[in-house]
Amino acid sequence: MLGRGLKRKLSDYEESMAGLSSAFDSSRSLPYPLKRQLVLNMCLTKLQTYKMLVEPNLHRSVLIANTVRQIQEEMRQESSQQPVSICPGIAPAAHSYTGMESPGVPLQLPSGVGQQESHCCDLRSAEDPIENSLLIVSDDDMSSAISSILKDLDFVEDISPPTCLVPTGDDQPKFPENTGLKLEDDRQDLKGAECVFGSFEISNSTSYLKDLAIDDIFEDIDTSMYDSDFCCPPLMPPRSPSLATEEPLKTFPSCNSSSANNIQICRTDLSELDHIMEILVGS
Amino acid sequence: VFPAGFGSLMQDVLWCFSQVKGTIDSGVTEADIISTVEFNHTGELLATGDKGGRVVIFQREQESKNQPHRRGEYNVYSTFQSHEPEFDYLKSLEIEEKINKIRWLPQQNAAYFLLSTNDKTVKLWKVSERDKRPEGYNLKDEEGRLRDPSMITVLRVPVLRPMDLMVEATPRRVFANAHTYHINSISVNSDYETYMSADDLRINLWNFEITNQSFSILCIMQMLCPRSFLWCQDRVARHWPEIRELQPQLTLGLVLSSCTVFEEPEDPSNRSFFSEIISSISDVKFSHSGRYIMTRDYLTVKVWDLNMENRPIETYQVHDYLRSKLCSLYENDCIFDKFECVWNGSDSVIMTGSYNNFFRMFDRSTKRDVTLEASRESSKPRAVLKPRRVCLGGKRRKDEISVDSLDFSKKILHTAWHPSENIIAVAATNNLYIFQDKVN
């Protein structure tokens, strides 16, 4: 998108926003909570605008959502009178991992991921468990078993492993769940966060927040299944034996793209993924 | 303080204006906005893609002994419509025809091949010359009309006659329907048999011969850790032979089994609401040597050694004066601008764009840097570019420009450096500037 120069013709709203953002940039005396509120308002306005766009930029939406989340996290901590941590982002120790070590390792079930991954903006465990999200499974031998399982589960090609999900909602793509799984007690806090949020005046965005319950924004695995009418064919259609020796290419039947395009959102139950993994691992 | 003499920086390279392509009109047609620039492997060809879905290829003319000071100008070689706007009926939205990336394939015969991509579809184009035309068909006359066979009494062999050079571009492959999100980059594997395309969430690996299948690598990590470039496309491409050995462990397009995360710890003193956004990486480039990776985020360019993933070996400030303007830049979305970065042929100098049609070069060995401008004002043949300076505040010297006067609508996102010579192509909205170093 073409950025607009700072000297430009502004609508009333943009004028006031520009005035505020200039004030943010130039004024040292602007109180921090006000700055934070200003940024939050801008974020929510942008997300609201993107919601109306048919195809928002995923990366941008995620970055804005992360900013919202960061601010909300701060507010939540403040409201619960815990020491405010403004810089929760602790980068993990850089991690080098070579999967060549052994084929069977690591096979982390999604539930395992849930316990170890955490909010991407917030604390990450020192042993950055990137490898925990890597799922190494066997290949050709399992393909037909996999495809039948997936067909049963209406698995969607677009879904990532459980650490990254796209919330359900309209047929428009929303920003995805880009964080890891939260621990259970976080969900309790989030209810409190919802109250905190509700007390702030957020213009133009209350409908946004109400349309997507806060729980939806922060829920990592949602158990609802997408409407089966829109589910696309399984990831790996049953393959003929002649293909078994070839590279495991994914086929795109002609109908796949349309349904894949249509489905931005799909969720799989943790237990169902567990089930898949058990079968794949053969344990 | 200016260094002695204009442009006496970086091992005495003086950058001069060479050419500019595009209209001079003040009004910019949106379709003409250049969206990608790429030299081919020899530097003989320079391709641009624009928002209107067109590809324009320039060819460097042979240097002539008669005019030694004109070091091979680039002239239009071929223009074709690569992508058209499409409509996705299911999502009820338009698919932009804007060319996001062009990648050349190395030349293997007389024809040139390139990949061009918009948000959803990658196409392989063959660009070939035709300078002969067959004449003397038996069954057709010169206008192509069929002859009455009963009137033919003599048979002859058609002959090839010279004709005016014609450059044709034909689509040879179309790779579609594999990306849910917008394709932001493509990268050709060093085996030249496969290539990758990436959107925000996924990388697809394609074989050039197969258009209805691709091998999908989901890269969730890109979303989790925007500061890390877990899936450096080029890296995966270069190491594909090793990765291919891991195939038995890959299925369902889930995740590759080996990866290295390059991530620098965050500086807590610089923390702001926008920290994550500005540390988001907008471009990644391997050095020509393959030893280093360069990353561009909103305010800096960083060089990483492949063997050291916990911090970059070099960090260059592109326009740190913007740090105090982040809220305004967030408000007008400029903070999301994706600047690219390039290496020179010897990996000694790196270049990236900025606002106000400025672009910056950093000499890695001398640690000197320069800011230059792509503007019509300095577009006289072989005029040496004058270094520009941005003043942060306080007294503004003559020839300096203050931060508040910068034009944020004039941004240089796309640049390219000739693979072996000091020739650079800089895309400034709808104009393509070509600069060369001064020939003495």
HADDOCK unambig.tbl for C-alpha pairs under 7 A between the chains (distance, minus, plus):
assign (segid A and resid 2 and name CA) (segid B and resid 409 and name CA) 6.50 0.50 0.50
assign (segid A and resid 3 and name CA) (segid B and resid 332 and name CA) 6.30 0.50 0.50
assign (segid A and resid 3 and name CA) (segid B and resid 333 and name CA) 6.21 0.50 0.50
assign (segid A and resid 3 and name CA) (segid B and resid 334 and name CA) 5.21 0.50 0.50
assign (segid A and resid 3 and name CA) (segid B and resid 408 and name CA) 6.45 0.50 0.50
assign (segid A and resid 3 and name CA) (segid B and resid 409 and name CA) 5.25 0.50 0.50
assign (segid A and resid 4 and name CA) (segid B and resid 332 and name CA) 6.37 0.50 0.50
assign (segid A and resid 4 and name CA) (segid B and resid 408 and name CA) 6.29 0.50 0.50
assign (segid A and resid 4 and name CA) (segid B and resid 409 and name CA) 5.15 0.50 0.50
assign (segid A and resid 5 and name CA) (segid B and resid 407 and name CA) 5.46 0.50 0.50
assign (segid A and resid 5 and name CA) (segid B and resid 408 and name CA) 4.47 0.50 0.50
assign (segid A and resid 5 and name CA) (segid B and resid 409 and name CA) 4.88 0.50 0.50
assign (segid A and resid 6 and name CA) (segid B and resid 408 and name CA) 6.68 0.50 0.50
assign (segid A and resid 18 and name CA) (segid B and resid 328 and name CA) 6.59 0.50 0.50
assign (segid A and resid 21 and name CA) (segid B and resid 327 and name CA) 5.28 0.50 0.50
assign (segid A and resid 21 and name CA) (segid B and resid 328 and name CA) 4.97 0.50 0.50
assign (segid A and resid 21 and name CA) (segid B and resid 331 and name CA) 6.97 0.50 0.50
assign (segid A and resid 22 and name CA) (segid B and resid 328 and name CA) 5.86 0.50 0.50
assign (segid A and resid 24 and name CA) (segid B and resid 327 and name CA) 6.55 0.50 0.50
assign (segid A and resid 25 and name CA) (segid B and resid 324 and name CA) 5.69 0.50 0.50
assign (segid A and resid 25 and name CA) (segid B and resid 325 and name CA) 5.30 0.50 0.50
assign (segid A and resid 25 and name CA) (segid B and resid 326 and name CA) 6.90 0.50 0.50
assign (segid A and resid 25 and name CA) (segid B and resid 327 and name CA) 5.99 0.50 0.50
assign (segid A and resid 42 and name CA) (segid B and resid 331 and name CA) 6.87 0.50 0.50
assign (segid A and resid 54 and name CA) (segid B and resid 93 and name CA) 6.26 0.50 0.50
assign (segid A and resid 58 and name CA) (segid B and resid 200 and name CA) 6.60 0.50 0.50
assign (segid A and resid 59 and name CA) (segid B and resid 200 and name CA) 6.17 0.50 0.50
assign (segid A and resid 63 and name CA) (segid B and resid 277 and name CA) 6.02 0.50 0.50
assign (segid A and resid 67 and name CA) (segid B and resid 273 and name CA) 6.61 0.50 0.50
assign (segid A and resid 87 and name CA) (segid B and resid 268 and name CA) 6.81 0.50 0.50
assign (segid A and resid 87 and name CA) (segid B and resid 271 and name CA) 6.80 0.50 0.50
assign (segid A and resid 91 and name CA) (segid B and resid 265 and name CA) 5.37 0.50 0.50
assign (segid A and resid 91 and name CA) (segid B and resid 266 and name CA) 6.56 0.50 0.50
assign (segid A and resid 94 and name CA) (segid B and resid 261 and name CA) 6.28 0.50 0.50
assign (segid A and resid 94 and name CA) (segid B and resid 262 and name CA) 6.63 0.50 0.50
assign (segid A and resid 94 and name CA) (segid B and resid 263 and name CA) 6.15 0.50 0.50
assign (segid A and resid 94 and name CA) (segid B and resid 309 and name CA) 6.39 0.50 0.50
assign (segid A and resid 94 and name CA) (segid B and resid 310 and name CA) 5.23 0.50 0.50
assign (segid A and resid 95 and name CA) (segid B and resid 260 and name CA) 6.57 0.50 0.50
assign (segid A and resid 95 and name CA) (segid B and resid 261 and name CA) 5.89 0.50 0.50
assign (segid A and resid 96 and name CA) (segid B and resid 259 and name CA) 6.88 0.50 0.50
assign (segid A and resid 96 and name CA) (segid B and resid 260 and name CA) 4.79 0.50 0.50
assign (segid A and resid 96 and name CA) (segid B and resid 261 and name CA) 6.34 0.50 0.50
assign (segid A and resid 97 and name CA) (segid B and resid 258 and name CA) 6.07 0.50 0.50
assign (segid A and resid 97 and name CA) (segid B and resid 259 and name CA) 5.89 0.50 0.50
assign (segid A and resid 97 and name CA) (segid B and resid 260 and name CA) 6.03 0.50 0.50
assign (segid A and resid 98 and name CA) (segid B and resid 258 and name CA) 4.71 0.50 0.50
assign (segid A and resid 98 and name CA) (segid B and resid 259 and name CA) 6.38 0.50 0.50
assign (segid A and resid 99 and name CA) (segid B and resid 257 and name CA) 4.85 0.50 0.50
assign (segid A and resid 99 and name CA) (segid B and resid 258 and name CA) 4.43 0.50 0.50
assign (segid A and resid 103 and name CA) (segid B and resid 249 and name CA) 6.78 0.50 0.50
assign (segid A and resid 120 and name CA) (segid B and resid 224 and name CA) 5.63 0.50 0.50
assign (segid A and resid 120 and name CA) (segid B and resid 225 and name CA) 6.68 0.50 0.50
assign (segid A and resid 134 and name CA) (segid B and resid 255 and name CA) 5.64 0.50 0.50
assign (segid A and resid 134 and name CA) (segid B and resid 257 and name CA) 6.33 0.50 0.50
assign (segid A and resid 135 and name CA) (segid B and resid 254 and name CA) 6.78 0.50 0.50
assign (segid A and resid 135 and name CA) (segid B and resid 255 and name CA) 6.40 0.50 0.50
assign (segid A and resid 136 and name CA) (segid B and resid 249 and name CA) 5.51 0.50 0.50
assign (segid A and resid 136 and name CA) (segid B and resid 250 and name CA) 6.25 0.50 0.50
assign (segid A and resid 136 and name CA) (segid B and resid 257 and name CA) 6.52 0.50 0.50
assign (segid A and resid 137 and name CA) (segid B and resid 249 and name CA) 5.47 0.50 0.50
assign (segid A and resid 137 and name CA) (segid B and resid 250 and name CA) 6.31 0.50 0.50
assign (segid A and resid 137 and name CA) (segid B and resid 251 and name CA) 6.47 0.50 0.50
assign (segid A and resid 138 and name CA) (segid B and resid 248 and name CA) 6.38 0.50 0.50
assign (segid A and resid 138 and name CA) (segid B and resid 249 and name CA) 5.28 0.50 0.50
assign (segid A and resid 138 and name CA) (segid B and resid 250 and name CA) 6.83 0.50 0.50
assign (segid A and resid 138 and name CA) (segid B and resid 251 and name CA) 6.87 0.50 0.50
assign (segid A and resid 139 and name CA) (segid B and resid 248 and name CA) 5.68 0.50 0.50
assign (segid A and resid 139 and name CA) (segid B and resid 249 and name CA) 6.22 0.50 0.50
assign (segid A and resid 139 and name CA) (segid B and resid 250 and name CA) 6.30 0.50 0.50
assign (segid A and resid 139 and name CA) (segid B and resid 251 and name CA) 5.43 0.50 0.50
assign (segid A and resid 160 and name CA) (segid B and resid 218 and name CA) 6.73 0.50 0.50
assign (segid A and resid 160 and name CA) (segid B and resid 220 and name CA) 6.71 0.50 0.50
assign (segid A and resid 164 and name CA) (segid B and resid 220 and name CA) 6.23 0.50 0.50
assign (segid A and resid 178 and name CA) (segid B and resid 223 and name CA) 5.53 0.50 0.50
assign (segid A and resid 178 and name CA) (segid B and resid 224 and name CA) 5.39 0.50 0.50
assign (segid A and resid 179 and name CA) (segid B and resid 224 and name CA) 5.88 0.50 0.50
assign (segid A and resid 235 and name CA) (segid B and resid 252 and name CA) 6.61 0.50 0.50
assign (segid A and resid 236 and name CA) (segid B and resid 252 and name CA) 6.88 0.50 0.50
assign (segid A and resid 248 and name CA) (segid B and resid 251 and name CA) 6.61 0.50 0.50
assign (segid A and resid 249 and name CA) (segid B and resid 213 and name CA) 6.18 0.50 0.50
assign (segid A and resid 249 and name CA) (segid B and resid 214 and name CA) 5.65 0.50 0.50
assign (segid A and resid 249 and name CA) (segid B and resid 215 and name CA) 4.83 0.50 0.50
assign (segid A and resid 250 and name CA) (segid B and resid 213 and name CA) 5.74 0.50 0.50
assign (segid A and resid 250 and name CA) (segid B and resid 214 and name CA) 5.69 0.50 0.50
assign (segid A and resid 250 and name CA) (segid B and resid 215 and name CA) 5.63 0.50 0.50
assign (segid A and resid 251 and name CA) (segid B and resid 212 and name CA) 6.77 0.50 0.50
assign (segid A and resid 251 and name CA) (segid B and resid 213 and name CA) 4.96 0.50 0.50
assign (segid A and resid 252 and name CA) (segid B and resid 212 and name CA) 6.04 0.50 0.50
assign (segid A and resid 252 and name CA) (segid B and resid 213 and name CA) 5.90 0.50 0.50
assign (segid A and resid 257 and name CA) (segid B and resid 177 and name CA) 5.18 0.50 0.50
assign (segid A and resid 257 and name CA) (segid B and resid 178 and name CA) 6.94 0.50 0.50
assign (segid A and resid 258 and name CA) (segid B and resid 90 and name CA) 6.72 0.50 0.50
assign (segid A and resid 260 and name CA) (segid B and resid 180 and name CA) 6.99 0.50 0.50
assign (segid A and resid 261 and name CA) (segid B and resid 180 and name CA) 5.55 0.50 0.50
assign (segid A and resid 262 and name CA) (segid B and resid 90 and name CA) 6.41 0.50 0.50
assign (segid A and resid 262 and name CA) (segid B and resid 91 and name CA) 6.24 0.50 0.50
